[in-house]
């Protein structure tokens, strides 16, 4: 049976304007000091202010801004992501989605060391996909047939969190000790954040 295999992926759902985010953080944070008169017309003062509050550990100000991300990962990695708190999640449901027509989609792991290892995984995914299809044909519902679907099954997961929580997420999930597949998408997201949102993620490295 033909199977669908994809690479993991992450993308912004929220349109990201880094300058607007910095300015909002500065506006909110300067309320604490009543120093709004120091706000510049461009983002110069906002950049300085954001860098300063991060350096001082005053990250509660970062909670005033949030953004939403779509993860396209396997079920095992999705289970790691939803362990995070102070975030909202929406996830593709294997109870209601019927994968029998086009076949399930699987996310290729990034840790195979040999072609033989990868082929063993592919053969196993093909066998499970066929079993799932047969179970549906025998009258089982998707929520019943899903019992044979593996951790490698692709899922789409939407996560919304404030910037303080995203920083916490990225510090944990880009660390060398993180699961290799989790780290793969987390590093992608960190690079995207550094590109789109100045200052706020510059101190996190992998």
C-alpha positions as CSV (number, residue, x, y, z in Angstrom):
1,X,0.0,0.0,0.0
2,X,1.2,3.5,-0.9
3,X,1.8,5.7,2.2
4,X,2.2,9.4,2.6
5,X,5.4,10.5,4.3
6,X,6.3,14.1,5.1
7,X,8.9,16.1,7.0
8,X,7.8,17.9,10.2
9,X,7.0,21.6,9.8
10,X,6.1,24.7,11.8
11,X,4.5,27.9,10.6
12,X,3.1,31.1,12.1
13,X,-0.7,31.4,12.1
14,X,-0.6,34.9,13.5
15,X,0.7,37.6,11.2
16,X,3.9,38.7,12.8
17,X,5.1,42.3,12.9
18,X,8.1,42.5,15.2
19,X,8.2,46.3,15.4
20,X,4.5,46.4,16.6
21,X,5.2,43.7,19.2
22,X,8.2,45.6,20.6
23,X,6.3,48.9,20.8
24,X,3.5,47.3,22.6
25,X,5.8,45.7,25.1
26,X,7.6,49.0,25.7
27,X,4.2,50.8,26.1
28,X,3.0,48.3,28.7
29,X,6.3,48.0,30.5
30,X,6.9,51.8,30.8
31,X,3.7,52.1,32.7
32,X,5.5,50.5,35.6
33,X,8.0,53.4,35.7
34,X,5.8,56.1,34.2
35,X,8.5,56.7,31.7
36,X,6.4,56.9,28.6
37,X,8.1,60.2,27.6
38,X,11.2,58.1,26.6
39,X,9.3,56.3,23.8
40,X,10.8,57.1,20.4
41,X,8.9,57.4,17.2
42,X,10.9,54.5,15.6
43,X,11.6,51.2,17.4
44,X,15.0,52.3,18.9
45,X,13.7,52.8,22.4
46,X,11.6,49.7,22.2
47,X,14.6,47.6,21.3
48,X,16.6,49.0,24.2
49,X,13.7,48.6,26.6
50,X,13.0,45.0,25.6
51,X,16.6,44.0,25.9
52,X,16.8,45.6,29.3
53,X,13.8,43.9,30.8
54,X,15.1,40.5,29.5
55,X,18.5,41.1,31.0
56,X,16.9,42.1,34.3
57,X,14.5,39.1,34.3
58,X,11.4,41.3,34.3
59,X,9.7,39.0,31.8
60,X,6.2,39.4,33.0
61,X,6.0,42.4,30.6
62,X,6.4,39.9,27.7
63,X,3.1,38.3,28.6
64,X,1.2,41.3,27.0
65,X,1.9,39.9,23.6
66,X,1.2,36.5,22.2
67,X,1.2,34.6,18.9
68,X,-0.1,31.4,17.4
69,X,1.9,28.6,15.7
70,X,0.9,25.5,13.7
71,X,3.0,22.4,14.3
72,X,2.8,19.6,11.7
73,X,4.5,16.8,13.6
74,X,3.9,13.2,14.7
75,X,1.6,12.3,17.5
76,X,4.4,11.6,20.0
77,X,5.9,15.1,19.5
78,X,2.4,16.6,19.8
79,X,2.1,14.9,23.2
80,X,5.3,16.6,24.3
81,X,4.1,20.0,23.1
82,X,0.7,19.9,24.9
83,X,2.4,19.3,28.3
84,X,3.3,23.0,28.3
85,X,1.1,25.3,30.4
86,X,-0.1,28.9,30.0
87,X,-1.0,28.0,26.4
88,X,-4.0,27.1,24.3
89,X,-4.1,24.1,22.0
90,X,-6.3,22.8,19.2
91,X,-5.3,19.4,17.6
92,X,-6.4,17.2,14.7
93,X,-8.6,14.5,16.1
94,X,-8.1,10.8,15.3
95,X,-11.6,10.2,16.6
96,X,-13.3,12.1,13.8
97,X,-10.8,12.2,10.9
98,X,-11.1,9.2,8.6
99,X,-7.8,8.4,7.0
100,X,-9.0,5.4,4.9
101,X,-9.5,7.2,1.6
102,X,-6.1,8.7,0.9
103,X,-4.3,6.7,3.6
104,X,-2.7,8.0,6.8
105,X,0.2,10.4,6.6
106,X,3.3,9.7,8.6
107,X,6.1,12.1,9.7
108,X,9.5,10.8,8.9
109,X,11.8,10.6,12.0
110,X,15.1,12.3,11.8
111,X,17.3,9.8,13.6
112,X,17.7,6.9,11.1
113,X,21.3,5.9,10.8
114,X,21.0,3.4,7.9
115,X,18.7,3.0,4.9
116,X,17.8,-0.4,6.3
117,X,16.4,1.2,9.5
118,X,14.4,3.7,7.4
119,X,13.0,0.9,5.2
120,X,12.0,-1.1,8.2
121,X,10.0,1.9,9.5
122,X,8.4,2.5,6.1
123,X,7.3,-1.2,5.8
124,X,5.8,-1.0,9.3
125,X,3.9,2.2,8.5
126,X,2.6,0.6,5.2
127,X,1.4,-2.4,7.1
128,X,-0.4,-0.4,9.8
129,X,-2.0,1.9,7.2
130,X,-3.4,-1.2,5.4
131,X,-4.7,-2.6,8.7
132,X,-6.4,0.7,9.5
133,X,-8.1,0.8,6.0
134,X,-9.2,-2.8,6.4
135,X,-10.7,-2.1,9.8
136,X,-12.7,0.8,8.4
137,X,-13.9,-1.4,5.5
138,X,-15.1,-3.9,8.1
139,X,-17.4,-1.3,9.6
140,X,-15.3,0.1,12.4
141,X,-15.4,3.8,13.1
142,X,-12.3,6.0,13.0
143,X,-12.2,6.2,16.8
144,X,-12.1,2.4,16.9
145,X,-9.7,1.8,14.0
146,X,-7.3,4.4,15.3
147,X,-6.0,1.9,17.9
148,X,-3.5,0.6,15.3
149,X,-2.2,4.0,14.3
150,X,1.4,4.6,15.6
151,X,3.2,7.6,17.2
152,X,4.5,8.4,13.7
153,X,1.0,9.4,12.5
154,X,1.0,13.1,11.3
155,X,-1.0,15.5,13.3
156,X,-1.6,19.2,13.1
157,X,-1.5,21.1,16.4
158,X,-2.2,24.8,16.9
159,X,-0.6,26.4,20.0
160,X,-1.1,30.0,21.2
161,X,1.0,31.4,24.0
162,X,2.4,34.7,25.2
163,X,6.0,35.6,24.4
164,X,7.2,34.7,27.9
165,X,5.9,31.2,27.6
166,X,7.3,30.9,24.0
167,X,10.7,31.8,25.4
168,X,10.3,29.1,28.1
169,X,9.2,26.6,25.5
170,X,12.1,27.3,23.1
171,X,14.7,27.2,25.9
172,X,13.6,23.7,26.9
173,X,12.9,22.3,23.5
174,X,16.0,23.5,21.7
175,X,18.3,22.2,24.4
176,X,20.7,19.3,23.5
177,X,18.8,17.0,25.9
178,X,15.5,17.5,24.1
179,X,14.0,14.7,22.0
180,X,15.6,14.8,18.5
181,X,12.3,15.3,16.7
182,X,11.0,17.9,19.2
183,X,14.3,19.8,18.9
184,X,14.0,19.7,15.1
185,X,10.8,21.7,15.0
186,X,11.7,23.9,18.0
187,X,14.9,25.0,16.3
188,X,13.0,25.8,13.2
189,X,10.6,28.0,15.2
190,X,13.4,29.7,17.1
191,X,15.0,30.7,13.8
192,X,11.7,32.1,12.6
193,X,11.2,34.0,15.8
194,X,14.7,35.5,15.6
195,X,14.0,36.6,12.0
196,X,10.5,38.1,12.6
197,X,10.7,39.4,16.2
198,X,13.8,41.5,17.1
199,X,15.6,41.3,20.4
200,X,13.1,39.0,22.2
201,X,14.7,35.7,21.3
202,X,18.2,36.7,20.6
203,X,19.6,35.4,23.8
204,X,18.4,31.8,23.1
205,X,20.8,29.6,21.2
206,X,21.0,26.0,20.2
